Amino acid sequence: MTKKKIISDTELHAYLDGQLDEKQQHEVELTLQNDNVIAEKLLELQKMNQALHTEFNPVLQEDIPDRLLNATKPQHNWLPFVASVSLFILGTLVGWQAQVKFVPTAQGIDLSAMDDNLIKPAAFAHSIFTAELIHPVEIRAERHHYLNRWLSKRLKTQLTAPNLSNSGYTLIGGRLLPSTQNRMAAQYMYEDQQGSRITIYVRRGEWQQQTKPFEVNGKKGYSIYYWIDEDLGYVLTSGLDKNKNRVLANEAYKQMSLRPVKI
Amino acid sequence: MKKFDTLLIQHIPNLRRYSRALTGSFHIADDLVQDTLERALNKKKLWKKETSLRLWLFTVMHNIFINQIRRYQRVPQMEILDDTISDNSRNPESHYYRHQLLANINFLPNEQKEIFLLVSLEGFAYDEVATILEIPVGTVMSRLSRAREKLRNSIAAANTVPLRRIK
């Protein structure tokens, strides 16, 4: 007759996790042959592990987002500072409408490229889609989880539509758009109770900086703020006066790009 | 010797997988990974070359996670991440089972959740988990067993349909 040894949960788990030496392993195996309850339990634990791997192993195959790749490289802290200061000065002095040909600055930031590839497409997309009464968005806000996930996947970053309800704006939805330089862009659209609409436009670009929201002079009564978070550019466009728009831009910036101070 | 950033990059997929499971959120998980990488880069002198970089990185991540627990836990419900994108589970039962498992993992206390995921998902040995979390191996084992029993029981309870015989 085989001596039936009682094995504890801890031992069974250690067996499952390959933490036992040969002798202990053998003992557990003997028990498993004779004890259906324990064998059943082991099966359940294995099923649990299996499900966990089925769920999360696909993460291993995902493309690594640029922001994580960048986080592994030492940053030169003065660069974004110089960049944002020079941008601020140029942006304030010249404005978007002035059509001045910018040359790439010493820091490698091409402002006219930013204008052509970020701000103009954003303003254009704003004017096209906010005018649509029936189809302003592709995915409506009721499916905002799906919308965020979809746009995140296509832009290869974590996008979440900010909550602007404190300023009286609710999300209508969003869409994916083609942009310049063979890139894609995401557009979120919001509306207040009077039906005034604002959009947030996000895309990747060749810029590498960190800025706060800056105002650019829009045409035809548009108010435009943009900011850069590493290689992501954001543009908030509205028909509001610029003080109201600044509040919205700062709120969106805070939720979308500002990370808490590192410990 | 390889450059430190090249070494770091090799570990990103695993850090992301663990973080995704731990925070239960697609969106917040990469923030945690990014903070971990930045901190690792800043503190790379603290990494002792004789310990594995993987172990050290998970230690760094654990410390950031518990220090900023509120920030990383603002998502109340774990999402099933692949339901729209790559639903490879033709079997609705297994999909349902995973859904329940994830929901229940989310309810585990953090100290049990971390251990459960480090062992079951990342395949760390008990003594490695003890190093990462700076607790005795015995504590690792008892918490692990508590976590698994809790998961097993709550899934079993959810699946017990009370049978009523119609007379």
Interface residues (C-beta under 8 A of the other chain):
Chain A: D9 T10 H13 A14 D17 Q19 K41 E44 L45 K47 M48 N49 A51 L52 H53 T54 E55 F56 N57 P58 V59 L60 Q61 E62 I64 P65 R67 L68 L69 A71 T72 K73 P74 H145 Y146 N148 R149 W150 S152 K153 Q158 T160 R259 P260 K262 I263
Chain B: F4 D5 L8 I9 I12 P13 N14 R16 R17 R20 A21 F26 H27 D30 D31 V33 Q34 D35 L37 E38 R39 L41 I64 N67 Q68 R71 E79 I80 L81 D82 T84 I85 S86 S89 S94 Y97 R98 L101 L102 L117 V119 S120 L121 A125 Y126 M141 S142 L144 S145 R148 E149 L151 R152
